[in-house]
Amino acid sequence: MKILTAVAVNRDLTVVGITAFLMIGLVLPFTYHIVIAQSDVDLTSTDIFDIPALNGAIRFAVNGTYSKASLINGTWNFENLHLNYSRPLDNLKVSAQNSKITIISYWRFNITSRSAFLRYRVEGQGKQTFNINLDPERGEWSVVFDEVYMGEGNGWSSSPDGTLTITGATSNVTIWYYGFPSSIIDDGSSNQPFYEQHSVICATAVAIAVTLTFAIVVRIRNQKRLGKTG
């Protein structure tokens, strides 16, 4: 009888332990999510981030969240910025001098390379700077003023640390960053021959050439057959 009682007690303790473990496993993810959510700060389209020393201001066209925003030397630093309908951005540094800007949207692409774009509207002819933590050595910038592509030096410039400075904008601006695929970036650190460093590109080029050649041959044969039939 005592043995059966001990077995029953152990069984009950086992059931209680398993139940507690399952409850903890179910509750912890929600608790973690709540903690993460509480650490974010809500961002609305009515929020204004002033820069008194530079007579500038930053706004966003849509709502979102961020974990931290700080004004350092005339530049607003946003961490973990997430605007509605846009992908999260780990870090954004933006400044405006003698102008007010409204950031409309941004996007980051990481499918084949790190690329991004950012759109904003400016009031007043001043200066704006942006840094979205992208390496200028591994990509190329393009800037569009009101649907007109502007060459570097014509209203904008870039610096080695990845900061873009816009000086000629008076309305809508789009900033593009085209990241180079890692397969075509030659940093001089490899001693392999060119065809080995860029084997993917070479293979793709050969495949395209073969496909085009095959298509041309098939088309010529079809034309000859149609000519004989006619």
Sequence and secondary structure as in RCSB ss.txt:
>XXXX:A:sequence
MKILTAVAVNRDLTVVGITAFLMIGLVLPFTYHIVIAQSDVDLTSTDIFDIPALNGAIRFAVNGTYSKASLINGT
WNFENLHLNYSRPLDNLKVSAQNSKITIISYWRFNITSRSAFLRYRVEGQGKQTFNINLDPERGEWSVVFDEVYM
GEGNGWSSSPDGTLTITGATSNVTIWYYGFPSSIIDDGSSNQPFYEQHSVICATAVAIAVTLTFAIVVRIRNQKR
LGKTG
>XXXX:A:secstr
 HHHHHHHHHHHHHHHHHHHHHHHHHHHHHHHHHHHHHHSEEE TT  EEEGGGTEEEEESS EEESEEEEETTE
EEEEEEEETTS  EEEEEEEEESEEEEEEEEEEE SSS EEEEEEEEESS EEEEE S  GGGEEEEEEETTEEE
 TTSSEEE TTS EEE S SSEEEEEEEE  GGG   S   S HHHHTHHHHHHHHHHHHHHHHHHHHHHHHHHH
HHHH 
